[in-house]
């Protein structure tokens, strides 16, 4: 059974940092595309960053240079380091796994609020 559990969200002031973690289980990390998505109130869910098995990463334009996605395949963990946070980064952040079979799975999400 595939399970993804996010943690690390919270309230932070503009310019601050947070580190999100996603603990994955039920699948082999190799060959799995891991990604972080976010959904703000009244908006569609959007891709924030993705990382393949080779650690090559991609980012949406407005987070590039501020956010860093990484993974630890030995522990089946994925991280999203978020620096210089802005109020517009406020959203529920979700971890997603796209496994070899083509199926994908979501975590339950963690709230990130950037406000003074």
N, C-alpha and C positions, 0 to 999 in steps of 0.2 A: 504494500500500500504506500503510494507516494504521499509524502507530507512535507509541507513547507511552513516554517514558523518564523515570522519576522519579529524583530525587537529593535530597540534603540531610538524609537521616535520620542517626541516630546515638544516642549515649548522652548524656543530659543530666540534671542534678540537678533535683529538684522546685523549681519556681519559675523555672526557666530557659526559654530560648527556642530554637526551631529554625525555619528557613525551608525548606520543601520546594518543589522546582521540578518542573514537568512540561513536557518538551519534546515538542511534538506535530508530526507531519508526515503528509502524505498526504491532507489535507483542508483546505478553506477555513474559517478560524475563524468567519466570520460565520454566524450561525444555529445554531451548535453550542453545546449545553449542556455545560459542563465541570463536573466534580465530583470531590471527594476522598472516599474511603471508607476505612474501616479495619477490620481484623480482628484481634482478640486471640485468643490460644490458647484453643481450646475454645468459642469464641463465633462467632456468625454475623457476616458482613460487614455493616457499617452505614454509612449515609450520614453524612458529617461536615459538608460544606458544598457548595453548588452555586452556579454563576454563569452567567447567560445572556449573550447578546450585548450587552445594554444595560448590563452590569456590575451589575445588580440581583442581590443575593446572599441566600441562605438558609442557616441554620445549625441544627444540632441544639441542643437547649436547653443541654446541659452544656458546650458549647464557645463559645456566644455570649458576646461580650465578651472572650474570650481569643484566639480564632482569627480570622484575616482571610483571605478568599480574594480573589484578584485575578487579572487576566489582561492580557497584552500581545499584542493581536491582530497587531501589526506583526511580531512575532517568533514568534507561535504558541506562547506560553508561558503557563502557569498556575502560580500560586504559592499556598502556604498558609503564612502567617505564624502561628506558634504561640507564644504567650506564656503565662507563668504555668503551665507544664506541671505536670501531676499524675501520680502513678504509674498511675492508671487510664487515662491517655492512651496507655500502652504498647500498641503494636500494629504490624502491618504496614500501611502507608498506601499506597493505590492511587489512581491518577489514572484517570478515566474520561471518554470523549468520547461524547456522543450526537449523531450527525450528522443532516443533513437527511433522509436516507433512512429514518431510524428505527433504523438499526443502531447498536450501541454497541461500544466497544473499551476494553480495559483495558491498563494498563501492568503491569510485572512486580512492582511494589511496592518500598517502601523501609522498612526497620525503624526504628522510633522506640522507644527504651527510656528511661523516666524512672525513675531510681533514685538513691538516695544511696549 
